[in-house]
Amino acid sequence: MPEEMNRTKKALDGALRQLLGQKPLAQIRVREVTELCAIRRQSFYYHFTDVGQLFDWSLARERAYLPTRQEKCLTWQQAAADLLAYTAESRSFYLAILENRGRAGLRQVLEDATEQFLKAALSYCRERSGVPPDPEAEHVRVLWWQTLLLTLIEDWLRGDLCQPPEEVISLLERDLRDGMTGAAWRSLSQSGTIE
């Protein structure tokens, strides 16, 4: 029974995403979703009260899916490139998130995935530059870079930013390295090694 239920929900989710490529969420009707995936309307109403609730379920599913998708990536750069490529493939879905849930909704869906690879990037740069761990400063850096990355993704989705994912990742990597170089310099200055 749970497998059948999951299959039905996934089919409804797929139909919703397909329709989001054609029209705004507010214009999508239950009948369209069910016809597209050949599921009876009663089955839809067994799982969801309306299209908005299906969209909410899709957002929660997406948020859980993204970090698991990155597990196959060997480096943080691969994880970032994968996330950017995936959001480009799912552009209409992510634009629907922006239009219906705003920046806060986009952040909610992407925050776990972006935090995961930004922490890995920060750890990598910190270790390479010899900077001692500073959990409080690292937390602030991750939030700052996450906000920057989410703003870039938003601009990219809306078509305001034309750089390919590789260039965005290169800029992020350079900024991370520069930040760690500054942190290493401060660490040496505070220890009295450099005056």
GUGUDREN-520071 format. One record per residue: residue in three letters; residue number from 1; x, y, z of N, C-alpha, C in turn. Coordinates in steps of 0.1 Angstrom, whole numbers. Example, Ala and Ser with C-alpha at 12.3 -4.5 7.8 and 13.67 -1.06 7.14 Angstrom:
REM GUGUDREN-520071
+------+-----+-------+--------+-------+--------+---------+-------+-------+--------+-------+
: type : seq : neast : nnorth :   nup : caeast : canorth :  caup : ceast : cnorth :   cup :
+------+-----+-------+--------+-------+--------+---------+-------+-------+--------+-------+
:  ala :   1 :   132 :    -57 :    78 :    123 :     -45 :    78 :   132 :    -33 :    78 :
:  ser :   2 :   128 :    -22 :    71 :    137 :     -11 :    71 :   129 :      0 :    79 :
+------+-----+-------+--------+-------+--------+---------+-------+-------+--------+-------+
//
This chain:
REM GUGUDREN-520071
+------+-----+-------+--------+-------+--------+---------+-------+-------+--------+-------+
: type : seq : neast : nnorth :   nup : caeast : canorth :  caup : ceast : cnorth :   cup :
+------+-----+-------+--------+-------+--------+---------+-------+-------+--------+-------+
:  met :   1 :     8 :    -12 :     0 :      0 :       0 :     0 :     9 :     13 :     0 :
:  pro :   2 :    19 :     14 :     9 :     27 :      27 :     9 :    34 :     29 :    -5 :
:  glu :   3 :    38 :     18 :   -11 :     45 :      20 :   -24 :    36 :     25 :   -35 :
:  glu :   4 :    23 :     20 :   -35 :     13 :      25 :   -44 :    10 :     40 :   -42 :
:  met :   5 :     9 :     43 :   -29 :      6 :      57 :   -25 :    18 :     66 :   -30 :
:  asn :   6 :    30 :     62 :   -27 :     41 :      69 :   -31 :    42 :     71 :   -47 :
:  arg :   7 :    39 :     60 :   -54 :     39 :      61 :   -68 :    28 :     71 :   -74 :
:  thr :   8 :    17 :     71 :   -67 :      6 :      81 :   -71 :    11 :     95 :   -69 :
:  lys :   9 :    16 :     97 :   -57 :     21 :     111 :   -54 :    32 :    115 :   -63 :
:  lys :  10 :    41 :    106 :   -67 :     52 :     110 :   -76 :    46 :    113 :   -90 :
:  ala :  11 :    36 :    105 :   -94 :     30 :     108 :  -107 :    23 :    122 :  -107 :
:  leu :  12 :    16 :    125 :   -96 :     10 :     138 :   -95 :    20 :    149 :   -95 :
:  asp :  13 :    31 :    147 :   -88 :     42 :     157 :   -88 :    48 :    159 :  -102 :
:  gly :  14 :    50 :    148 :  -109 :     55 :     149 :  -123 :    46 :    157 :  -132 :
:  ala :  15 :    33 :    154 :  -131 :     23 :     161 :  -139 :    23 :    176 :  -135 :
:  leu :  16 :    24 :    179 :  -122 :     24 :     193 :  -118 :    36 :    200 :  -124 :
:  arg :  17 :    48 :    194 :  -123 :     60 :     200 :  -128 :    59 :    203 :  -143 :
:  gln :  18 :    53 :    193 :  -150 :     51 :     195 :  -165 :    42 :    207 :  -168 :
:  leu :  19 :    31 :    208 :  -160 :     22 :     219 :  -162 :    28 :    232 :  -159 :
:  leu :  20 :    37 :    232 :  -149 :     43 :     245 :  -145 :    52 :    251 :  -156 :
:  gly :  21 :    56 :    242 :  -165 :     64 :     247 :  -177 :    55 :    254 :  -187 :
:  gln :  22 :    42 :    252 :  -185 :     32 :     258 :  -195 :    24 :    270 :  -189 :
:  lys :  23 :    22 :    270 :  -176 :     13 :     281 :  -170 :    17 :    282 :  -156 :
:  pro :  24 :    12 :    294 :  -150 :     15 :     296 :  -136 :     7 :    287 :  -127 :
:  leu :  25 :    12 :    285 :  -115 :      6 :     276 :  -105 :    -9 :    279 :  -103 :
:  ala :  26 :   -12 :    292 :  -102 :    -26 :     296 :   -99 :   -36 :    292 :  -110 :
:  gln :  27 :   -31 :    289 :  -122 :    -40 :     286 :  -133 :   -41 :    270 :  -135 :
:  ile :  28 :   -34 :    263 :  -127 :    -34 :     248 :  -128 :   -45 :    242 :  -120 :
:  arg :  29 :   -53 :    234 :  -127 :    -65 :     228 :  -120 :   -62 :    213 :  -117 :
:  val :  30 :   -69 :    208 :  -107 :    -68 :     194 :  -104 :   -71 :    185 :  -116 :
:  arg :  31 :   -81 :    188 :  -124 :    -85 :     181 :  -135 :   -73 :    179 :  -145 :
:  glu :  32 :   -66 :    190 :  -147 :    -54 :     190 :  -156 :   -43 :    180 :  -151 :
:  val :  33 :   -41 :    181 :  -138 :    -30 :     173 :  -132 :   -34 :    158 :  -134 :
:  thr :  34 :   -46 :    155 :  -130 :    -50 :     141 :  -130 :   -51 :    135 :  -144 :
:  glu :  35 :   -56 :    143 :  -154 :    -57 :     139 :  -168 :   -43 :    136 :  -173 :
:  leu :  36 :   -33 :    145 :  -170 :    -20 :     143 :  -175 :   -13 :    130 :  -171 :
:  cys :  37 :   -16 :    126 :  -158 :     -9 :     114 :  -153 :   -19 :    102 :  -153 :
:  ala :  38 :   -31 :    104 :  -159 :    -41 :      93 :  -160 :   -44 :     87 :  -146 :
:  ile :  39 :   -47 :     96 :  -137 :    -51 :      92 :  -123 :   -65 :     98 :  -121 :
:  arg :  40 :   -73 :     91 :  -114 :    -87 :      96 :  -111 :   -86 :    107 :  -101 :
:  arg :  41 :   -96 :    116 :  -103 :    -96 :     128 :   -94 :   -98 :    123 :   -79 :
:  gln :  42 :  -105 :    113 :   -77 :   -107 :     108 :   -63 :   -94 :    104 :   -57 :
:  ser :  43 :   -85 :     99 :   -65 :    -71 :      95 :   -60 :   -64 :    108 :   -56 :
:  phe :  44 :   -65 :    118 :   -64 :    -59 :     131 :   -61 :   -63 :    135 :   -47 :
:  tyr :  45 :   -77 :    136 :   -46 :    -82 :     141 :   -33 :   -80 :    132 :   -21 :
:  tyr :  46 :   -76 :    120 :   -24 :    -73 :     111 :   -13 :   -59 :    116 :    -7 :
:  his :  47 :   -51 :    121 :   -15 :    -37 :     125 :   -11 :   -36 :    140 :    -7 :
:  phe :  48 :   -43 :    149 :   -15 :    -42 :     163 :   -14 :   -56 :    170 :   -15 :
:  thr :  49 :   -57 :    181 :    -8 :    -70 :     189 :    -9 :   -71 :    197 :   -21 :
:  asp :  50 :   -59 :    202 :   -26 :    -59 :     211 :   -38 :   -45 :    211 :   -44 :
:  val :  51 :   -43 :    218 :   -55 :    -30 :     219 :   -62 :   -20 :    226 :   -53 :
:  gly :  52 :   -24 :    235 :   -45 :    -14 :     242 :   -36 :    -8 :    232 :   -26 :
:  gln :  53 :   -16 :    223 :   -21 :    -11 :     213 :   -12 :    -1 :    203 :   -19 :
:  leu :  54 :    -5 :    200 :   -31 :      5 :     192 :   -39 :    18 :    199 :   -41 :
:  phe :  55 :    17 :    212 :   -44 :     29 :     220 :   -46 :    37 :    220 :   -33 :
:  asp :  56 :    31 :    222 :   -22 :     38 :     221 :    -9 :    45 :    208 :    -7 :
:  trp :  57 :    38 :    197 :   -10 :     44 :     184 :    -9 :    56 :    183 :   -19 :
:  ser :  58 :    55 :    188 :   -31 :     66 :     188 :   -40 :    78 :    196 :   -35 :
:  leu :  59 :    76 :    207 :   -28 :     87 :     215 :   -23 :    94 :    207 :   -12 :
:  ala :  60 :    86 :    200 :    -3 :     93 :     192 :     8 :   100 :    181 :     2 :
:  arg :  61 :    95 :    174 :    -8 :    102 :     163 :   -15 :   115 :    168 :   -22 :
:  glu :  62 :   114 :    179 :   -28 :    126 :     185 :   -34 :   137 :    188 :   -24 :
:  arg :  63 :   133 :    194 :   -13 :    143 :     198 :    -3 :   150 :    185 :     3 :
:  ala :  64 :   142 :    174 :     4 :    148 :     162 :     9 :   157 :    155 :    -2 :
:  tyr :  65 :   153 :    157 :   -14 :    160 :     150 :   -25 :   174 :    157 :   -28 :
:  leu :  66 :   175 :    170 :   -28 :    187 :     176 :   -32 :   200 :    172 :   -25 :
:  pro :  67 :   200 :    171 :   -11 :    213 :     167 :    -5 :   216 :    152 :    -9 :
:  thr :  68 :   207 :    144 :   -11 :    210 :     130 :   -14 :   215 :    129 :   -28 :
:  arg :  69 :   211 :    138 :   -37 :    216 :     139 :   -50 :   231 :    142 :   -50 :
:  gln :  70 :   235 :    150 :   -41 :    249 :     155 :   -40 :   259 :    144 :   -34 :
:  glu :  71 :   253 :    134 :   -29 :    262 :     123 :   -23 :   271 :    117 :   -33 :
:  lys :  72 :   267 :    117 :   -45 :    276 :     110 :   -56 :   287 :    120 :   -60 :
:  cys :  73 :   287 :    132 :   -56 :    297 :     142 :   -60 :   309 :    140 :   -51 :
:  leu :  74 :   321 :    140 :   -58 :    333 :     138 :   -50 :   339 :    151 :   -44 :
:  thr :  75 :   336 :    162 :   -51 :    341 :     175 :   -46 :   330 :    185 :   -44 :
:  trp :  76 :   332 :    195 :   -36 :    322 :     206 :   -35 :   319 :    213 :   -48 :
:  gln :  77 :   329 :    214 :   -56 :    327 :     220 :   -70 :   317 :    212 :   -78 :
:  gln :  78 :   319 :    199 :   -77 :    309 :     190 :   -85 :   295 :    192 :   -79 :
:  ala :  79 :   294 :    192 :   -66 :    281 :     194 :   -59 :   275 :    207 :   -64 :
:  ala :  80 :   283 :    218 :   -64 :    277 :     231 :   -68 :   273 :    230 :   -83 :
:  ala :  81 :   282 :    225 :   -91 :    278 :     224 :  -105 :   266 :    215 :  -108 :
:  asp :  82 :   265 :    204 :  -100 :    253 :     196 :  -101 :   240 :    203 :   -97 :
:  leu :  83 :   241 :    211 :   -86 :    229 :     219 :   -82 :   225 :    229 :   -92 :
:  leu :  84 :   235 :    236 :   -97 :    232 :     246 :  -107 :   226 :    240 :  -120 :
:  ala :  85 :   232 :    229 :  -124 :    227 :     222 :  -136 :   212 :    217 :  -134 :
:  tyr :  86 :   210 :    212 :  -122 :    197 :     206 :  -119 :   186 :    217 :  -118 :
:  thr :  87 :   190 :    229 :  -112 :    180 :     240 :  -111 :   177 :    245 :  -125 :
:  ala :  88 :   187 :    245 :  -134 :    185 :     249 :  -148 :   175 :    240 :  -155 :
:  glu :  89 :   177 :    227 :  -153 :    168 :     217 :  -159 :   154 :    218 :  -154 :
:  ser :  90 :   153 :    222 :  -141 :    140 :     223 :  -134 :   136 :    238 :  -133 :
:  arg :  91 :   140 :    246 :  -143 :    138 :     260 :  -142 :   123 :    264 :  -139 :
:  ser :  92 :   114 :    259 :  -146 :    100 :     263 :  -145 :    95 :    260 :  -130 :
:  phe :  93 :   100 :    248 :  -125 :     96 :     245 :  -111 :   102 :    255 :  -101 :
:  tyr :  94 :   115 :    259 :  -103 :    121 :     268 :   -94 :   116 :    282 :   -96 :
:  leu :  95 :   112 :    286 :  -108 :    105 :     299 :  -110 :    92 :    299 :  -103 :
:  ala :  96 :    85 :    288 :  -103 :     72 :     287 :   -96 :    74 :    289 :   -81 :
:  ile :  97 :    85 :    283 :   -76 :     88 :     285 :   -62 :    90 :    300 :   -59 :
:  leu :  98 :    98 :    307 :   -67 :    100 :     321 :   -65 :    87 :    329 :   -66 :
:  glu :  99 :    79 :    326 :   -76 :     67 :     334 :   -78 :    57 :    331 :   -67 :
:  asn : 100 :    56 :    319 :   -61 :     46 :     316 :   -52 :    51 :    316 :   -37 :
:  arg : 101 :    64 :    314 :   -35 :     69 :     314 :   -21 :    80 :    324 :   -19 :
:  gly : 102 :    84 :    331 :   -29 :     94 :     342 :   -28 :   108 :    336 :   -25 :
:  arg : 103 :   117 :    345 :   -22 :    131 :     342 :   -18 :   131 :    332 :    -6 :
:  ala : 104 :   122 :    334 :     3 :    122 :     326 :    15 :   119 :    311 :    11 :
:  gly : 105 :   110 :    309 :     2 :    107 :     296 :    -3 :   118 :    290 :   -10 :
:  leu : 106 :   125 :    297 :   -19 :    137 :     292 :   -26 :   148 :    288 :   -16 :
:  arg : 107 :   150 :    297 :    -6 :    160 :     294 :     4 :   157 :    281 :    11 :
:  gln : 108 :   144 :    280 :    15 :    140 :     268 :    23 :   143 :    255 :    15 :
:  val : 109 :   140 :    255 :     2 :    142 :     243 :    -6 :   157 :    241 :    -8 :
:  leu : 110 :   165 :    251 :   -10 :    179 :     249 :   -14 :   189 :    250 :    -2 :
:  glu : 111 :   184 :    254 :    10 :    194 :     257 :    20 :   202 :    245 :    25 :
:  asp : 112 :   196 :    233 :    26 :    203 :     222 :    31 :   214 :    217 :    21 :
:  ala : 113 :   210 :    217 :     8 :    220 :     213 :    -2 :   231 :    223 :    -3 :
:  thr : 114 :   228 :    236 :    -3 :    239 :     246 :    -4 :   248 :    246 :     8 :
:  glu : 115 :   241 :    245 :    20 :    249 :     245 :    32 :   259 :    233 :    32 :
:  gln : 116 :   255 :    222 :    27 :    263 :     210 :    27 :   276 :    212 :    19 :
:  phe : 117 :   275 :    217 :     7 :    287 :     218 :    -1 :   295 :    231 :     3 :
:  leu : 118 :   288 :    241 :     8 :    296 :     253 :    12 :   304 :    250 :    25 :
:  lys : 119 :   299 :    242 :    34 :    307 :     237 :    45 :   319 :    229 :    41 :
:  ala : 120 :   317 :    221 :    31 :    328 :     213 :    25 :   338 :    222 :    19 :
:  ala : 121 :   334 :    232 :    11 :    343 :     241 :     5 :   351 :    249 :    15 :
:  leu : 122 :   344 :    254 :    25 :    351 :     261 :    36 :   361 :    253 :    43 :
:  ser : 123 :   358 :    241 :    46 :    367 :     232 :    53 :   379 :    229 :    44 :
:  tyr : 124 :   377 :    227 :    31 :    388 :     224 :    22 :   397 :    236 :    21 :
:  cys : 125 :   392 :    248 :    20 :    400 :     260 :    19 :   407 :    263 :    32 :
:  arg : 126 :   400 :    261 :    43 :    406 :     263 :    57 :   418 :    254 :    59 :
:  glu : 127 :   417 :    241 :    55 :    427 :     232 :    57 :   439 :    235 :    48 :
:  arg : 128 :   437 :    239 :    36 :    447 :     242 :    26 :   455 :    255 :    30 :
:  ser : 129 :   448 :    264 :    37 :    455 :     277 :    41 :   461 :    276 :    55 :
:  gly : 130 :   458 :    265 :    62 :    464 :     263 :    76 :   457 :    271 :    86 :
:  val : 131 :   445 :    276 :    84 :    438 :     284 :    94 :   431 :    275 :   104 :
:  pro : 132 :   433 :    278 :   117 :    426 :     269 :   127 :   411 :    271 :   126 :
:  pro : 133 :   404 :    260 :   130 :    389 :     261 :   130 :   384 :    272 :   139 :
:  asp : 134 :   373 :    279 :   134 :    366 :     289 :   142 :   351 :    287 :   139 :
:  pro : 135 :   345 :    278 :   146 :    331 :     275 :   143 :   321 :    287 :   141 :
:  glu : 136 :   323 :    297 :   150 :    314 :     308 :   149 :   316 :    316 :   136 :
:  ala : 137 :   329 :    319 :   133 :    332 :     326 :   121 :   328 :    318 :   108 :
:  glu : 138 :   330 :    305 :   109 :    327 :     296 :    98 :   312 :    296 :    96 :
:  his : 139 :   304 :    296 :   106 :    289 :     296 :   105 :   285 :    309 :    98 :
:  val : 140 :   290 :    320 :   102 :    287 :     333 :    95 :   291 :    333 :    81 :
:  arg : 141 :   303 :    328 :    78 :    308 :     327 :    64 :   298 :    318 :    55 :
:  val : 142 :   294 :    307 :    61 :    285 :     298 :    53 :   272 :    305 :    50 :
:  leu : 143 :   267 :    312 :    60 :    254 :     320 :    58 :   256 :    330 :    48 :
:  trp : 144 :   267 :    337 :    48 :    270 :     348 :    39 :   271 :    342 :    24 :
:  trp : 145 :   279 :    332 :    23 :    281 :     326 :     9 :   268 :    320 :     5 :
:  gln : 146 :   260 :    314 :    14 :    248 :     308 :    10 :   238 :    319 :     5 :
:  thr : 147 :   237 :    330 :    12 :    229 :     341 :     7 :   233 :    346 :    -7 :
:  leu : 148 :   246 :    347 :    -8 :    252 :     352 :   -21 :   248 :    342 :   -32 :
:  leu : 149 :   250 :    329 :   -29 :    247 :     319 :   -39 :   232 :    318 :   -43 :
:  leu : 150 :   224 :    319 :   -33 :    209 :     319 :   -35 :   205 :    331 :   -43 :
:  thr : 151 :   211 :    342 :   -41 :    208 :     354 :   -49 :   212 :    352 :   -63 :
:  leu : 152 :   224 :    346 :   -65 :    229 :     343 :   -78 :   220 :    333 :   -86 :
:  ile : 153 :   215 :    323 :   -78 :    206 :     313 :   -84 :   193 :    320 :   -88 :
:  glu : 154 :   188 :    329 :   -80 :    176 :     336 :   -83 :   178 :    344 :   -96 :
:  asp : 155 :   188 :    352 :   -96 :    191 :     360 :  -108 :   193 :    352 :  -120 :
:  trp : 156 :   199 :    341 :  -119 :    202 :     331 :  -130 :   189 :    325 :  -135 :
:  leu : 157 :   180 :    321 :  -126 :    167 :     316 :  -130 :   158 :    326 :  -137 :
:  arg : 158 :   159 :    339 :  -132 :    151 :     349 :  -138 :   157 :    354 :  -151 :
:  gly : 159 :   169 :    350 :  -154 :    175 :     354 :  -167 :   184 :    367 :  -166 :
:  asp : 160 :   186 :    372 :  -154 :    194 :     384 :  -152 :   209 :    381 :  -151 :
:  leu : 161 :   213 :    369 :  -149 :    227 :     365 :  -149 :   229 :    354 :  -159 :
:  cys : 162 :   239 :    357 :  -168 :    241 :     348 :  -179 :   253 :    339 :  -178 :
:  gln : 163 :   261 :    340 :  -167 :    273 :     332 :  -166 :   269 :    317 :  -165 :
:  pro : 164 :   277 :    309 :  -172 :    275 :     294 :  -170 :   279 :    290 :  -156 :
:  pro : 165 :   274 :    278 :  -152 :    276 :     273 :  -138 :   291 :    273 :  -135 :
:  glu : 166 :   300 :    269 :  -144 :    314 :     268 :  -142 :   320 :    281 :  -138 :
:  glu : 167 :   315 :    292 :  -144 :    320 :     306 :  -141 :   316 :    310 :  -127 :
:  val : 168 :   303 :    307 :  -124 :    298 :     310 :  -110 :   306 :    303 :  -100 :
:  ile : 169 :   309 :    290 :  -102 :    316 :     282 :   -92 :   330 :    287 :   -91 :
:  ser : 170 :   337 :    291 :  -102 :    350 :     297 :  -102 :   350 :    310 :   -94 :
:  leu : 171 :   341 :    318 :   -95 :    340 :     331 :   -87 :   338 :    327 :   -73 :
:  leu : 172 :   330 :    318 :   -70 :    328 :     314 :   -56 :   340 :    308 :   -50 :
:  glu : 173 :   347 :    300 :   -57 :    360 :     294 :   -52 :   370 :    304 :   -50 :
:  arg : 174 :   371 :    314 :   -59 :    381 :     325 :   -57 :   378 :    333 :   -44 :
:  asp : 175 :   365 :    336 :   -42 :    361 :     343 :   -30 :   364 :    335 :   -18 :
:  leu : 176 :   361 :    322 :   -18 :    364 :     313 :    -6 :   379 :    314 :    -3 :
:  arg : 177 :   388 :    312 :   -14 :    402 :     312 :   -12 :   407 :    325 :    -6 :
:  asp : 178 :   402 :    336 :   -12 :    406 :     350 :    -7 :   402 :    352 :     7 :
:  gly : 179 :   390 :    347 :    11 :    386 :     348 :    25 :   395 :    340 :    34 :
:  met : 180 :   399 :    328 :    30 :    408 :     320 :    39 :   422 :    326 :    39 :
:  thr : 181 :   426 :    332 :    28 :    439 :     339 :    29 :   439 :    350 :    39 :
:  gly : 182 :   428 :    358 :    39 :    427 :     368 :    49 :   426 :    363 :    63 :
:  ala : 183 :   419 :    352 :    65 :    418 :     346 :    78 :   432 :    340 :    83 :
:  ala : 184 :   440 :    335 :    73 :    453 :     330 :    77 :   462 :    342 :    81 :
:  trp : 185 :   461 :    353 :    73 :    469 :     364 :    76 :   465 :    370 :    90 :
:  arg : 186 :   452 :    371 :    94 :    448 :     375 :   107 :   453 :    366 :   118 :
:  ser : 187 :   452 :    353 :   115 :    457 :     343 :   125 :   472 :    344 :   128 :
:  leu : 188 :   480 :    346 :   117 :    494 :     348 :   119 :   497 :    361 :   126 :
:  ser : 189 :   489 :    372 :   123 :    491 :     385 :   130 :   488 :    384 :   144 :
:  gln : 190 :   477 :    377 :   148 :    473 :     376 :   162 :   482 :    367 :   170 :
:  ser : 191 :   489 :    358 :   163 :    498 :     350 :   171 :   512 :    356 :   172 :
:  gly : 192 :   514 :    368 :   166 :    526 :     375 :   167 :   537 :    371 :   157 :
:  thr : 193 :   534 :    362 :   148 :    543 :     357 :   138 :   546 :    368 :   128 :
:  ile : 194 :   536 :    376 :   125 :    538 :     387 :   115 :   535 :    400 :   123 :
:  glu : 195 :   542 :    410 :   120 :    540 :     423 :   126 :   537 :    433 :   116 :
+------+-----+-------+--------+-------+--------+---------+-------+-------+--------+-------+
//
